[in-house]
Amino acid sequence: MTMKPETREIASAEKDMDLFSGWTGRMENPDAVLRAESMGRGVRLYEELERDWQVFAQLQVRTLALQSCEWQITPAGTGRNERREADFVERVLRESNFDRLCKDLMQAVLTGYKPVEIMWETSRTEVWIREFRGRRPSRFAFDMDGTLRLLTVGNPYDGEPVPERKFIVWTYGGSDACPYGRGLGYQLYWPVWFKKNGVKFWMVFAEKFGSPTVIGKYPTGTAESEKEKLLDAIAAVQQQTGIRIPDTMSIELLEATRTGAVTYEDLCNYFDRAISKVLLGQTLTSEPGTNGSYSLGQVHGEVRRDILKSDADSMCETIGTTLIRWLVDYNFPSVQRTGYPHVWRRTDPEVDLKTLADRDRTILVDMGMASRVPESYISDTYGIPLAVEGERIIGEGRAAPGEHIHGEER
């Protein structure tokens, strides 16, 4: 008996009690923090986290690190058609605001998903992109098939369907196949909330410390009109250099005092470090401190680079499976296609070629290891192509047939 695998989806969204409300076609966001704390605002709760200075600064660091990496389009194959497709895609993206696209998509790190609208333009022979326009995630929802829907005044709950190939959506985080993802706002909400309230109490304390509380005392039986005069005198303390009151009344100042080792500043710094850990995975590349060694700082830098590479790979995958495929299908329709160009970003740090050349000179020349290293090492390491037989070479004219390009016989 031949066994066949089950091809149907069993754990579908309709069977997930966190995603399906049972009476509507809209898929619910299963984020527990949004459900408990947003009070109906949904993902707007995470959009507002960027108002916190630490969240904004560290997300900016992460975003600019991605934007600073050079990108290129790699052909799907070695043929002339594949090269032509890749050149066209690269030209279209470089003539558009592609960097803005990547910057806008990075908001998904906070919110879990980020839609960006593509403003297409067409002619009789070509389809290209005029610009990309980021849209707030809170304006969108997903149906049970994971298809994007636009929430409008006419349909604010289920939303309206959007045209195909019109929006790029980068989904960040999450361990299940949920289009809402799981943004870092899930981890950042409480540190930001506690810090915001800590700063509020810090400001109250600063006001009390800078301007002590005034206490007015009056004897028993004082008339209401005299009490009002005392209140006026207390108010005058804040503005006048001198006041006058009857000798039967007195005014005292209550100074704000506090004891203990933990200050409001320590509390706020603690939550700032927590925010940095969530967004950058570490603190030594973003927070000043006295306990970090140079070697530990290098380790933290490697963690930050790992996060950068993860962001770049995930975003490039989304762009490659949506935008690039759409561009190629519109402009190069073909029934014999075997693949599509793909975009990638160089996240590795630049190599110091002078230091590398000095090292290679020591190993290959001084130590005599050149006879054991293939010629391809030079082109692979330095990106310098090696001449083929008969091709003109720098400084030596044309290599003779049957002769090594460096003058050695084959």
N, C-alpha and C positions, 0 to 999 in steps of 0.2 A: 504494500500500500504506500503510495507516494504522499508524503507529508507536505502541506503547503502552509506558508506563514499567514497569519491574520493581517490583512491589509487595511481593515477599517480602523478609524481612530476610536479608541475606547474611552479614554479620560478626556472627553471633549469639554469645551467651555460650558456647554449647556448642562453638564453634570457637575460643574464646580459651584458649590454653594457660595463661594466668595466672589465669583464673577457674574453669576446669573441670578437676577432678582426674581425671576419666575413669571413676571407679567409684562415685561418689555423686552425689546430686541437689543437694547443697549447693554454692552459689557461693562460691569462695574470695576472700578479700580480697587484691588484687594488690599491696598496699603492701609495698615491698621492705624497709623498716626493720622492720616488724612480723615479716616472715618471717625476717629475719636476727637480730633482737635480742630478740624477745619470749619466746623459749624456751617456746612453746606457750601463753602468756598472751593472745595476740592483742591486741585493742584496749585491754585493761586497761593495757598499757604507756603509752598516751596518757592514759588516765583518771588515772593516777598522777602525771602531769606537774603537776597542780594543787597538789601538795604543795610545789613550788618557789615561794618567795615572790614572785618577779618574774612568773612565769607567772600566778599567781593574781591579783596586783594589776593587771596589764595586761588580763587577760581580764575582770576586774571592771570596769575602766574602760570597756571596749568594751560590756559587757553593760548597765551602768547608763546609758550614753549612749543605747542603743537604748530602754531602758525609759522614759527621761525624755521621749521624743518622744510628743506627743499623737497618738492614733489615732482614726479614725472609720470608719464603714461607709458606703459610697457606693452608692445604688441602681443597679440594672442599667438603669433607664430612668426616664422622667418620669411614668409612670402611677401611679395610686393603689395598685395591687397591688404594684408594684416598691418603692414607698415603705414599704408595710406590711411587706414581707419584710425590708427593710433595718432598719427600726425593731425588728423582732422579734429579728433576729440581734444587733444592738447591745445590746439589753436583756439577752439571754442571756449575752453575753460580759462585760458589765459586772457582772452578778450572780455570775459565776464568778471563779476566780482566773486571769484571762487574763494578767496581768502575770507570774505564775509560769510559765505556759506558755511565754511568750517567753524568760524567763530560763533555763528548763530547756533549751529548744531551742538556746540559744547554746553549749551544750557541744559541739555538732557542729563548732564552729570548731576544736576540738582533735582530736576523734575522727573527723570526717568524716561521721558520721550520728548522729542522736539520736531515739530513739522516746519518745513521751509517750502514756500511756494516757488515754483519755477515759472518765470515769465518767458514763454517761448516766443520766437519770431520765425516767420517762414517766408520763403520765396518760391519760385517755381521749381527750383532744383535743390534747395537746401533747407534744413531746419536747424536753427541755432538758438542760443540763450541770450536774452537781453540782460537779465539780472536775476538774482535770487533774493527773495524777501522772507525774512524770518517771521513766524507767527507765534503768538503766545500759546503754549500748550493748553491752557485753561479754556481756550475757544474750541477744543476738539474732544471727541470721544471715539470709541471704537464699537463696532457691532460685534455680534457673536462670532463672526468669521475673521475678526481682527482687521476689518476694513475701516479706514479713517472716515469720520463723519464730522461735519462742521456744525457747531451749535449756533443757532441763529435766534433772532427775536421771534420768528414764526414757529420755530421748533427748538426750544431751549433745552430739552431733555434728551430726546433721541438723536437730534441733529439731522442734517441733510447730507446725502451722499455727495462726494466730491468727484470730479472727473478723474479718470485713470491717467497715470503718468503726469500728474500735475503737482504732487507734493512728495518731497523726500522726507522720510521720518527715520531719525536715528533713535533706536531704543537702547537705553543704557541700563546695565545691571539686571538683577532679577535672576532667579534660578529656575523659573518655569517659563513655558512658552506663552508669556503674557505681553501683549503689545504695549502696555503701560510701563513695563520695565520696573526697576526699583532704583530711583535716584538717591543720591547721597543726602538729599533733604531728609530722608527717613532717619539717618543718624545725626544730622545737624540740627534738627528742630529743637531738641531739648537743651543742648549747650547754648544755642542762641537765645532761647527763652530765658534760661537761668541767668545768662550774662546780662540780658536786657534789664531784667528786674534787679540784678545786683547793681548795675549802673544807676538805676532809678534811686535806690536807697543810698548809694554813694553820693548822689547829688543832694539828697535831703540832708545827709550828714554834713556835706561841705557847706550848705547854707546855714545849718545850725552852728557849725564851727566858726564860720566867718562872721555870722551875725547872731550873737547869743539870744536866747529867749528872754524876753523881758517879763518880770513878775511885778505886778502892782498890788499893794496891800492897803486895806482900809479898815477902820475900826467898825465894830458892830453898831448897827443903827445908822450908818451913813445913808444920806438921802440918795435917791436914784440920780438926781442931777449931779451930785458930787461924784458918783461912780462914773458917769459919762465923762466928766472932766478928767478923771483918772485915766480912762481909756484913751482920750485925746492926748494926754501926756505920754502914755506908753507909745502911741503911734508917732509922736514927735521925737521920741528917743532915736528912731531909725533915721531921722532927717535933720534934726536940730543939734547944735553943739551944746545947748543948755535949755533946761525947762524949769518951770516952777510949779510946786505942789504944796498944799497945806502941810503943816508939821505933824498933823494927825495921820498922814498917809506916808507910804514909803514905796520906793521902786528898787528892785534888785535885778541882777543879771544872772541867768542860769547858763553856765558854760557847758558846752558839749564835751563829754569825756568818754574815753573808751579804753579798755584794757584787753590784752590778749595778743597772740603772735600773728594771727591771720588778719590781713587788712582787706578792704574792698578791692584795692589794686591787685593783691595776690589772687583774689577770687576771679577777677576779670582776666588776669593773665592765664590762670589755669584753664578757663574755658576757651581762650584764644588758642592755647596750645592744643586743646582737644579738637578744635575746628581745623587746625593745621594738620593734625594727624589724620583726620577723616579725609581731607581733600588732597593732601600730598603724601600721606603715608608715613610722615616723619616730621621733625621740628627743626633739626639743625641747619637745614638750608633756608629756613624762613624766620626762625625766632632767635634773637640774641640770647646767649646763655653763658654760664661759667663752667658747666659740667661736661661739655662735649669735647672729646679729643679729636685730633686731626683724622685719625683712622676711623673713628666712629662717624665723623662727618662725611668721609668718603663712602661708607656703607649707606648712610642716609641718602647721599647723592645717587647711588646706584638704585635705591628704592624708587626715587623720583623718576629716574630714567626708565625703570620698568613700567611705571604708570604711564609715562609719555608714550612708550612703544605700544602699550595696550590700547590707549586712546586712538593712536594713529592707525593701528591695524584694524580695530573694530569700525572706525569711521570709514576708512578706505574700502572695507568690505561692503558696507552699506552703499556707498557711492558707486562702487563697481557693479553691484547687482541691480541697481536702479538707474541712476542718471546715465551712466556710461552705456549701459545696454539700450536705453531708450534713444540716446543720440545715434548710436550705430544702427539700430533698427529703422529709425526714421530716414537716415541718409544713405545707408548701404543695405537695402533689403536683399536678402540672399537665402535661398533654401538649402545651400550647401555649407552653411556656417558651422565651424567646429569650435569656436570660442570667441571671446570678446577681449578687447584691451582691458587692462586693469591699472588702477592708480596706486602708487605707494609713496610713502614719505621716508626720507632718510633720517632716522632717529639716532643713529650712532654718532658719537662725537667725532669731530674732524681729527684726522691723524696728522701729527707733526712729521712731515716728509723729511725734513732735514735730520731730525733725530733718528728716524728710521733708516735713512741713507747712511748715516754714520755707523749705525749698528751693522747694516748689511756689508759695508766696506770692511769692517773688522772681521766679520764671520767669513765672507766670501773671498776676500783678498788676503788679509793679514793671516788668517788661520788656514787658508788654502782649501776652503770647502766648496769653491765654485764648481769643481768637477762633479759634485754630488747633488747639485741643485738644478732642476730643470729650467730651461729658458723661460717657460711660461710664468715662472715666479715673478719676473720683472713686470710683465704686462698685467698680471693679476693684482700685484701689490701696488704698483704706481699708476696703473691705468694708461700705460704707454704701449701702443701696439708694436709688435715686432715685424720687421720687414720680411716679405716673402722673397723667394729667389727671383732675381731679375729686377727687383724694385729699387729705385734710387733710395739711398740712405744718407743721413746727415753726415757730411764731412768726408765721405769716401766714394762719392760718385755712384755708379751702378754696380751691383754685385754681379760677378761673372757667373755664367751657367756652371753648375756642378761645384760651385765654391760656396763655402759658408759665408754668411753675411759679415762675419767678423774676421774674415781672411783665413779661416781654418778649413781644410779640406773635409768633405763629408766622408 
